[in-house]
Amino acid sequence: MEIELEIGLKKAIEWIGQRRRDDPTTGLAALVDEASRRFDLNPIQADFLFRHLAQS
């Protein structure tokens, strides 16, 4: 189960990276929200994802 969670998070990071390259004007919050639904992330993962990407 833990591996599946990590795979979803990794796929979400890759997906957001691609979307940001395609359209840099899209807001990070909107991308994290969509990625959370698309890759079935839990709220803790979504929060981590947002904070991690906001720092980079």
C-alpha positions in Angstrom: 0.0 0.0 0.0 2.8 2.4 0.9 4.4 1.9 -2.5 1.1 2.7 -4.3 0.9 6.0 -2.4 4.4 6.9 -3.4 3.7 6.0 -7.0 0.7 8.3 -7.0 2.7 11.1 -5.5 5.5 10.6 -8.0 3.0 10.6 -11.0 1.4 13.7 -9.6 4.7 15.5 -9.5 5.5 14.5 -13.0 2.0 15.5 -14.2 2.2 18.9 -12.6 5.7 19.5 -14.0 4.4 18.8 -17.5 1.4 21.0 -17.0 3.6 23.9 -15.8 5.8 23.5 -18.9 2.8 23.5 -21.1 1.2 26.5 -19.5 3.3 28.4 -16.9 0.4 30.7 -16.0 -1.8 28.0 -14.4 -1.9 28.4 -10.7 -0.2 25.9 -8.5 -3.2 25.4 -6.2 -5.4 24.5 -9.2 -2.8 22.0 -10.5 -2.4 20.4 -7.0 -6.2 20.1 -6.7 -6.6 18.4 -10.0 -3.6 16.1 -9.5 -5.0 15.1 -6.1 -8.2 13.9 -7.7 -6.5 12.4 -10.8 -3.9 10.4 -8.8 -6.1 9.8 -5.7 -3.9 11.6 -3.2 -5.0 12.0 0.4 -5.1 15.4 2.0 -1.6 15.0 3.7 -0.1 14.1 0.3 -1.8 17.0 -1.4 -0.5 19.4 1.3 3.0 17.9 1.0 2.9 18.3 -2.8 1.8 21.9 -2.6 4.4 22.9 0.0 7.2 21.0 -1.9 6.3 22.6 -5.3 5.8 26.1 -3.8 9.4 26.0 -2.5 10.9 25.0 -5.8 
